[in-house]
Amino acid sequence: MPLAEVLADLQQQIGKETHLSDWMPVTQELIDMFANATGDKQWIHVDEKRAREESPYGTTIAHGYLTMSLYPLLRGLVDGDEPLFPGVKNVLNYGLNKLRFTNVVKTGCRIRARCKLVAAEEIKNSLQLTEQYTVEIEGEDRPACVAECIMRLYF
């Protein structure tokens, strides 16, 4: 599908929900892997015994940046066999406009992403999309994370 066709289609979707992911469990193993990768091993994330005894949440919690870093996975951007649009060869994360962590994700909770298209424009022979990424926590009213994510699609 040519870039111009995709852009025209996307501009009709601005302001609309474009993606709702499946629920994903947030396990202690996932939190520990993130802690090891980032070096952020604060007890509230990795010490289950201490978190049970001292944390106001009664358990360990996921890092805020872990919930943010799950955007490509939850959005469905990591499967090379399933491009967002026919003809898209590469999708790059370009950055963020806004980011807020509005609730904690307790270990054992399930989260999902809800994405809404905010903007779509052609830039340097690519499409730049801005989406509102909201990470919902099953059974909670407040989301864990709300961000404006920018990605570029190359054809």
ChimeraX commands (.cxc) that place a marker at each C-alpha (Angstrom):
marker #1 position 0.00,0.00,0.00 radius 0.5
marker #1 position 1.56,3.35,-0.98 radius 0.5
marker #1 position 2.48,5.86,1.71 radius 0.5
marker #1 position -0.07,8.43,0.44 radius 0.5
marker #1 position -2.93,5.92,0.72 radius 0.5
marker #1 position -1.94,4.94,4.25 radius 0.5
marker #1 position -1.68,8.61,5.26 radius 0.5
marker #1 position -5.13,9.41,3.85 radius 0.5
marker #1 position -6.60,6.44,5.71 radius 0.5
marker #1 position -4.88,7.40,8.96 radius 0.5
marker #1 position -5.99,11.00,8.82 radius 0.5
marker #1 position -9.58,9.71,8.87 radius 0.5
marker #1 position -8.80,7.87,12.12 radius 0.5
marker #1 position -7.39,10.79,14.10 radius 0.5
marker #1 position -9.11,10.95,17.48 radius 0.5
marker #1 position -10.23,7.32,17.28 radius 0.5
marker #1 position -9.05,4.23,19.10 radius 0.5
marker #1 position -6.68,2.32,16.84 radius 0.5
marker #1 position -5.61,-0.57,19.04 radius 0.5
marker #1 position -6.66,-2.52,22.12 radius 0.5
marker #1 position -4.22,-5.21,23.21 radius 0.5
marker #1 position -4.88,-8.46,24.98 radius 0.5
marker #1 position -4.38,-8.58,28.73 radius 0.5
marker #1 position -0.81,-9.33,29.80 radius 0.5
marker #1 position 0.24,-10.58,33.24 radius 0.5
marker #1 position 2.96,-8.63,35.04 radius 0.5
marker #1 position 5.01,-11.26,36.83 radius 0.5
marker #1 position 7.84,-10.94,39.33 radius 0.5
marker #1 position 10.07,-12.62,36.74 radius 0.5
marker #1 position 9.31,-9.83,34.24 radius 0.5
marker #1 position 9.99,-7.16,36.88 radius 0.5
marker #1 position 13.25,-8.86,37.88 radius 0.5
marker #1 position 14.41,-9.03,34.26 radius 0.5
marker #1 position 13.70,-5.32,33.84 radius 0.5
marker #1 position 15.52,-4.57,37.11 radius 0.5
marker #1 position 18.54,-6.54,35.92 radius 0.5
marker #1 position 18.53,-4.84,32.52 radius 0.5
marker #1 position 18.30,-1.32,33.97 radius 0.5
marker #1 position 20.14,-1.75,37.26 radius 0.5
marker #1 position 17.07,-0.38,39.10 radius 0.5
marker #1 position 16.82,-2.92,41.91 radius 0.5
marker #1 position 14.98,-0.87,44.51 radius 0.5
marker #1 position 13.41,-3.12,47.11 radius 0.5
marker #1 position 9.86,-2.05,46.22 radius 0.5
marker #1 position 10.36,-3.81,42.87 radius 0.5
marker #1 position 12.46,-6.86,43.70 radius 0.5
marker #1 position 12.30,-7.75,47.42 radius 0.5
marker #1 position 9.03,-9.63,47.79 radius 0.5
marker #1 position 9.39,-10.23,51.55 radius 0.5
marker #1 position 10.21,-6.62,52.37 radius 0.5
marker #1 position 7.46,-5.35,50.07 radius 0.5
marker #1 position 4.90,-7.57,51.83 radius 0.5
marker #1 position 6.01,-6.17,55.19 radius 0.5
marker #1 position 6.79,-2.50,54.42 radius 0.5
marker #1 position 5.19,-1.43,51.17 radius 0.5
marker #1 position 1.84,0.37,51.26 radius 0.5
marker #1 position 0.86,-1.94,48.37 radius 0.5
marker #1 position 1.55,-5.19,50.23 radius 0.5
marker #1 position 3.57,-6.57,47.33 radius 0.5
marker #1 position 6.23,-5.60,44.84 radius 0.5
marker #1 position 5.31,-3.24,42.01 radius 0.5
marker #1 position 6.45,-2.87,38.42 radius 0.5
marker #1 position 8.75,-0.04,37.46 radius 0.5
marker #1 position 6.89,2.79,35.75 radius 0.5
marker #1 position 9.36,2.64,32.89 radius 0.5
marker #1 position 8.64,-1.07,32.52 radius 0.5
marker #1 position 5.00,-0.26,31.73 radius 0.5
marker #1 position 6.20,2.36,29.26 radius 0.5
marker #1 position 8.71,0.03,27.64 radius 0.5
marker #1 position 5.96,-2.49,26.87 radius 0.5
marker #1 position 4.45,-0.12,24.29 radius 0.5
marker #1 position 6.00,-1.82,21.22 radius 0.5
marker #1 position 4.92,-5.27,22.44 radius 0.5
marker #1 position 1.41,-4.32,23.56 radius 0.5
marker #1 position 0.89,-2.18,20.45 radius 0.5
marker #1 position 1.86,-5.06,18.16 radius 0.5
marker #1 position 4.92,-3.38,16.66 radius 0.5
marker #1 position 7.44,-6.18,17.23 radius 0.5
marker #1 position 6.16,-8.88,14.88 radius 0.5
marker #1 position 7.99,-8.52,11.57 radius 0.5
marker #1 position 5.51,-10.90,9.93 radius 0.5
marker #1 position 2.55,-8.68,10.87 radius 0.5
marker #1 position 3.29,-5.10,9.70 radius 0.5
marker #1 position 0.91,-2.33,10.74 radius 0.5
marker #1 position 0.15,-1.68,7.06 radius 0.5
marker #1 position 1.04,-3.50,3.85 radius 0.5
marker #1 position 4.33,-2.17,2.55 radius 0.5
marker #1 position 5.71,-0.97,5.89 radius 0.5
marker #1 position 9.29,-2.21,6.09 radius 0.5
marker #1 position 10.35,-0.67,9.38 radius 0.5
marker #1 position 8.78,0.98,12.41 radius 0.5
marker #1 position 10.98,3.10,14.67 radius 0.5
marker #1 position 10.09,4.59,18.04 radius 0.5
marker #1 position 10.81,8.29,17.63 radius 0.5
marker #1 position 10.06,9.59,21.11 radius 0.5
marker #1 position 7.48,10.83,23.56 radius 0.5
marker #1 position 5.65,14.10,23.97 radius 0.5
marker #1 position 4.10,13.42,27.36 radius 0.5
marker #1 position 4.45,10.69,29.94 radius 0.5
marker #1 position 2.70,10.19,33.26 radius 0.5
marker #1 position 2.63,7.25,35.67 radius 0.5
marker #1 position -0.78,7.60,37.27 radius 0.5
marker #1 position -1.11,4.32,39.18 radius 0.5
marker #1 position 1.10,1.45,40.36 radius 0.5
marker #1 position 1.08,-1.98,38.77 radius 0.5
marker #1 position 1.22,-4.59,41.51 radius 0.5
marker #1 position 2.94,-7.87,40.78 radius 0.5
marker #1 position 0.41,-10.39,39.52 radius 0.5
marker #1 position -1.86,-7.79,37.92 radius 0.5
marker #1 position -2.82,-7.87,34.27 radius 0.5
marker #1 position -2.40,-4.86,32.03 radius 0.5
marker #1 position -3.38,-3.95,28.49 radius 0.5
marker #1 position -2.78,-1.07,26.10 radius 0.5
marker #1 position -5.43,1.17,24.62 radius 0.5
marker #1 position -4.14,3.39,21.80 radius 0.5
marker #1 position -5.77,6.39,20.16 radius 0.5
marker #1 position -4.37,8.15,17.09 radius 0.5
marker #1 position -3.53,11.79,17.83 radius 0.5
marker #1 position -1.71,12.82,14.64 radius 0.5
marker #1 position -0.45,11.44,11.32 radius 0.5
marker #1 position 1.84,13.28,8.94 radius 0.5
marker #1 position 4.40,12.65,6.23 radius 0.5
marker #1 position 7.96,13.45,7.27 radius 0.5
marker #1 position 11.11,12.69,5.26 radius 0.5
marker #1 position 9.58,9.89,3.18 radius 0.5
marker #1 position 8.04,8.26,6.22 radius 0.5
marker #1 position 4.82,8.52,8.17 radius 0.5
marker #1 position 5.03,9.94,11.65 radius 0.5
marker #1 position 2.25,8.80,13.94 radius 0.5
marker #1 position 1.51,10.14,17.38 radius 0.5
marker #1 position -0.62,7.92,19.59 radius 0.5
marker #1 position -2.00,8.27,23.07 radius 0.5
marker #1 position -0.89,5.09,24.86 radius 0.5
marker #1 position -2.89,4.24,27.95 radius 0.5
marker #1 position -1.95,1.23,30.07 radius 0.5
marker #1 position -5.00,-0.08,31.87 radius 0.5
marker #1 position -4.85,-2.30,34.94 radius 0.5
marker #1 position -7.51,-4.96,35.14 radius 0.5
marker #1 position -10.02,-4.07,37.87 radius 0.5
marker #1 position -8.63,-0.56,38.43 radius 0.5
marker #1 position -10.26,2.75,37.49 radius 0.5
marker #1 position -7.01,4.69,37.03 radius 0.5
marker #1 position -4.54,3.66,34.34 radius 0.5
marker #1 position -0.92,2.87,35.16 radius 0.5
marker #1 position 0.59,4.97,32.40 radius 0.5
marker #1 position -0.55,7.58,29.90 radius 0.5
marker #1 position 1.86,8.75,27.21 radius 0.5
marker #1 position 1.98,10.33,23.79 radius 0.5
marker #1 position 4.19,8.03,21.73 radius 0.5
marker #1 position 5.67,8.97,18.39 radius 0.5
marker #1 position 6.65,6.38,15.82 radius 0.5
marker #1 position 7.87,6.54,12.25 radius 0.5
marker #1 position 6.80,4.09,9.58 radius 0.5
marker #1 position 9.13,3.53,6.63 radius 0.5
marker #1 position 7.89,2.04,3.37 radius 0.5
marker link #1:1,2 radius 0.2
marker link #1:2,3 radius 0.2
marker link #1:3,4 radius 0.2
marker link #1:4,5 radius 0.2
marker link #1:5,6 radius 0.2
marker link #1:6,7 radius 0.2
marker link #1:7,8 radius 0.2
marker link #1:8,9 radius 0.2
marker link #1:9,10 radius 0.2
marker link #1:10,11 radius 0.2
marker link #1:11,12 radius 0.2
marker link #1:12,13 radius 0.2
marker link #1:13,14 radius 0.2
marker link #1:14,15 radius 0.2
marker link #1:15,16 radius 0.2
marker link #1:16,17 radius 0.2
marker link #1:17,18 radius 0.2
marker link #1:18,19 radius 0.2
marker link #1:19,20 radius 0.2
marker link #1:20,21 radius 0.2
marker link #1:21,22 radius 0.2
marker link #1:22,23 radius 0.2
marker link #1:23,24 radius 0.2
marker link #1:24,25 radius 0.2
marker link #1:25,26 radius 0.2
marker link #1:26,27 radius 0.2
marker link #1:27,28 radius 0.2
marker link #1:28,29 radius 0.2
marker link #1:29,30 radius 0.2
marker link #1:30,31 radius 0.2
marker link #1:31,32 radius 0.2
marker link #1:32,33 radius 0.2
marker link #1:33,34 radius 0.2
marker link #1:34,35 radius 0.2
marker link #1:35,36 radius 0.2
marker link #1:36,37 radius 0.2
marker link #1:37,38 radius 0.2
marker link #1:38,39 radius 0.2
marker link #1:39,40 radius 0.2
marker link #1:40,41 radius 0.2
marker link #1:41,42 radius 0.2
marker link #1:42,43 radius 0.2
marker link #1:43,44 radius 0.2
marker link #1:44,45 radius 0.2
marker link #1:45,46 radius 0.2
marker link #1:46,47 radius 0.2
marker link #1:47,48 radius 0.2
marker link #1:48,49 radius 0.2
marker link #1:49,50 radius 0.2
marker link #1:50,51 radius 0.2
marker link #1:51,52 radius 0.2
marker link #1:52,53 radius 0.2
marker link #1:53,54 radius 0.2
marker link #1:54,55 radius 0.2
marker link #1:55,56 radius 0.2
marker link #1:56,57 radius 0.2
marker link #1:57,58 radius 0.2
marker link #1:58,59 radius 0.2
marker link #1:59,60 radius 0.2
marker link #1:60,61 radius 0.2
marker link #1:61,62 radius 0.2
marker link #1:62,63 radius 0.2
marker link #1:63,64 radius 0.2
marker link #1:64,65 radius 0.2
marker link #1:65,66 radius 0.2
marker link #1:66,67 radius 0.2
marker link #1:67,68 radius 0.2
marker link #1:68,69 radius 0.2
marker link #1:69,70 radius 0.2
marker link #1:70,71 radius 0.2
marker link #1:71,72 radius 0.2
marker link #1:72,73 radius 0.2
marker link #1:73,74 radius 0.2
marker link #1:74,75 radius 0.2
marker link #1:75,76 radius 0.2
marker link #1:76,77 radius 0.2
marker link #1:77,78 radius 0.2
marker link #1:78,79 radius 0.2
marker link #1:79,80 radius 0.2
marker link #1:80,81 radius 0.2
marker link #1:81,82 radius 0.2
marker link #1:82,83 radius 0.2
marker link #1:83,84 radius 0.2
marker link #1:84,85 radius 0.2
marker link #1:85,86 radius 0.2
marker link #1:86,87 radius 0.2
marker link #1:87,88 radius 0.2
marker link #1:88,89 radius 0.2
marker link #1:89,90 radius 0.2
marker link #1:90,91 radius 0.2
marker link #1:91,92 radius 0.2
marker link #1:92,93 radius 0.2
marker link #1:93,94 radius 0.2
marker link #1:94,95 radius 0.2
marker link #1:95,96 radius 0.2
marker link #1:96,97 radius 0.2
marker link #1:97,98 radius 0.2
marker link #1:98,99 radius 0.2
marker link #1:99,100 radius 0.2
marker link #1:100,101 radius 0.2
marker link #1:101,102 radius 0.2
marker link #1:102,103 radius 0.2
marker link #1:103,104 radius 0.2
marker link #1:104,105 radius 0.2
marker link #1:105,106 radius 0.2
marker link #1:106,107 radius 0.2
marker link #1:107,108 radius 0.2
marker link #1:108,109 radius 0.2
marker link #1:109,110 radius 0.2
marker link #1:110,111 radius 0.2
marker link #1:111,112 radius 0.2
marker link #1:112,113 radius 0.2
marker link #1:113,114 radius 0.2
marker link #1:114,115 radius 0.2
marker link #1:115,116 radius 0.2
marker link #1:116,117 radius 0.2
marker link #1:117,118 radius 0.2
marker link #1:118,119 radius 0.2
marker link #1:119,120 radius 0.2
marker link #1:120,121 radius 0.2
marker link #1:121,122 radius 0.2
marker link #1:122,123 radius 0.2
marker link #1:123,124 radius 0.2
marker link #1:124,125 radius 0.2
marker link #1:125,126 radius 0.2
marker link #1:126,127 radius 0.2
marker link #1:127,128 radius 0.2
marker link #1:128,129 radius 0.2
marker link #1:129,130 radius 0.2
marker link #1:130,131 radius 0.2
marker link #1:131,132 radius 0.2
marker link #1:132,133 radius 0.2
marker link #1:133,134 radius 0.2
marker link #1:134,135 radius 0.2
marker link #1:135,136 radius 0.2
marker link #1:136,137 radius 0.2
marker link #1:137,138 radius 0.2
marker link #1:138,139 radius 0.2
marker link #1:139,140 radius 0.2
marker link #1:140,141 radius 0.2
marker link #1:141,142 radius 0.2
marker link #1:142,143 radius 0.2
marker link #1:143,144 radius 0.2
marker link #1:144,145 radius 0.2
marker link #1:145,146 radius 0.2
marker link #1:146,147 radius 0.2
marker link #1:147,148 radius 0.2
marker link #1:148,149 radius 0.2
marker link #1:149,150 radius 0.2
marker link #1:150,151 radius 0.2
marker link #1:151,152 radius 0.2
marker link #1:152,153 radius 0.2
marker link #1:153,154 radius 0.2
marker link #1:154,155 radius 0.2
view
